[in-house]
């Protein structure tokens, strides 16, 4: 009798249509129900949406870390303020780190939109920039105190090291070489510091997404290497999981890529989340992961 029942069940199983059978077999079964009645994955937990936001398809990476709308707004602000290409070339020399004139326009434009002070006025003569701006150019291009001492001696003013930094910075802004000195933090030194600290190419990609302004992995390596040589704090640890970055770093990524509070409000509506600050942090982590945001 039992053998007859087994054969009957076997025939019934074989008679089930295959498409239906495969559909049933594809349904996950490792689901448990918590005490609160909310289903939870037992074997393979899914990343919490409070951290990563709604699940986004990893097959849709962002084409550029910079939002098109943010880019246009910054460029418009830049030219409306009276700046031109020559000003962008000057600021690219000021900020260094492989900054291009185009990325300098974006950076200056974002400062204008945010109400920050741009260190150079439109059509400003490089020899009349402020002392602070000149010294910023000196340091951002990899020169240091020893270089200033060498220059002060070469200019026969050995005691005026501060003046040597200022004069040298204006020469850098004018695109002129400094007599008898080489940058203390040349690209090779910055790259060496980057890799010696344990960072790799993937970290450079994430940092380029963080810093925006059309940053590339190479320029991100240089910028990070300069920070490391200056013993400044890095926003990411080597090989750090982007979903575990600090809220401060995630927010920086959100704003650096051209998004603002209005975008955060739209995302909050799409994600049914009233915590705007949390939405911005979530969006920033998505950008660091190379994912698109559903707003423009």
Rosetta blueprint (number, residue, H / E / L):
1 X L
2 X H
3 X H
4 X H
5 X H
6 X H
7 X H
8 X H
9 X H
10 X H
11 X H
12 X H
13 X H
14 X H
15 X L
16 X L
17 X L
18 X H
19 X H
20 X H
21 X H
22 X H
23 X H
24 X H
25 X H
26 X H
27 X L
28 X L
29 X L
30 X L
31 X E
32 X E
33 X E
34 X L
35 X L
36 X L
37 X L
38 X L
39 X E
40 X E
41 X E
42 X L
43 X L
44 X L
45 X L
46 X L
47 X L
48 X L
49 X H
50 X H
51 X H
52 X H
53 X L
54 X L
55 X L
56 X L
57 X L
58 X L
59 X L
60 X L
61 X E
62 X L
63 X L
64 X L
65 X L
66 X L
67 X L
68 X H
69 X H
70 X H
71 X H
72 X H
73 X H
74 X H
75 X H
76 X H
77 X H
78 X H
79 X H
80 X H
81 X L
82 X L
83 X L
84 X L
85 X H
86 X H
87 X H
88 X H
89 X H
90 X H
91 X H
92 X H
93 X H
94 X H
95 X H
96 X L
97 X L
98 X L
99 X L
100 X L
101 X H
102 X H
103 X H
104 X H
105 X H
106 X H
107 X H
108 X H
109 X H
110 X H
111 X H
112 X H
113 X H
114 X H
115 X L
116 X L
117 X L
118 X L
119 X L
120 X L
121 X L
122 X L
123 X L
124 X L
125 X L
126 X H
127 X H
128 X H
129 X L
130 X L
131 X H
132 X H
133 X H
134 X H
135 X H
136 X H
137 X H
138 X H
139 X H
140 X H
141 X L
142 X L
143 X L
144 X L
145 X H
146 X H
147 X H
148 X H
149 X H
150 X H
151 X H
152 X H
153 X H
154 X H
155 X L
156 X L
157 X L
158 X L
159 X L
160 X L
161 X H
162 X H
163 X H
164 X H
165 X H
166 X H
167 X H
168 X H
169 X H
170 X H
171 X H
172 X H
173 X H
174 X L
175 X L
176 X L
177 X L
178 X L
179 X L
180 X L
181 X L
182 X L
183 X L
184 X L
185 X L
186 X L
187 X H
188 X H
189 X H
190 X H
191 X H
192 X H
193 X H
194 X H
195 X H
196 X H
197 X L
198 X L
199 X L
200 X L
201 X H
202 X H
203 X H
204 X H
205 X H
206 X H
207 X H
208 X H
209 X H
210 X H
211 X H
212 X L
213 X L
214 X L
215 X L
216 X L
217 X H
218 X H
219 X H
220 X H
221 X H
222 X H
223 X H
224 X H
225 X H
226 X H
227 X H
228 X H
229 X H
230 X L
231 X L
232 X L
233 X L
234 X L
235 X L
236 X L
237 X L
238 X L
239 X L
240 X L
241 X L
242 X H
243 X H
244 X H
245 X L
246 X L
247 X H
248 X H
249 X H
250 X H
251 X H
252 X H
253 X H
254 X H
255 X H
256 X H
257 X L
258 X L
259 X L
260 X L
261 X H
262 X H
263 X H
264 X H
265 X H
266 X H
267 X H
268 X H
269 X H
270 X H
271 X L
272 X L
273 X L
274 X L
275 X L
276 X H
277 X H
278 X H
279 X H
280 X H
281 X H
282 X H
283 X H
284 X H
285 X H
286 X H
287 X H
288 X H
289 X L
290 X L
291 X E
292 X L
293 X L
294 X L
295 X L
296 X L
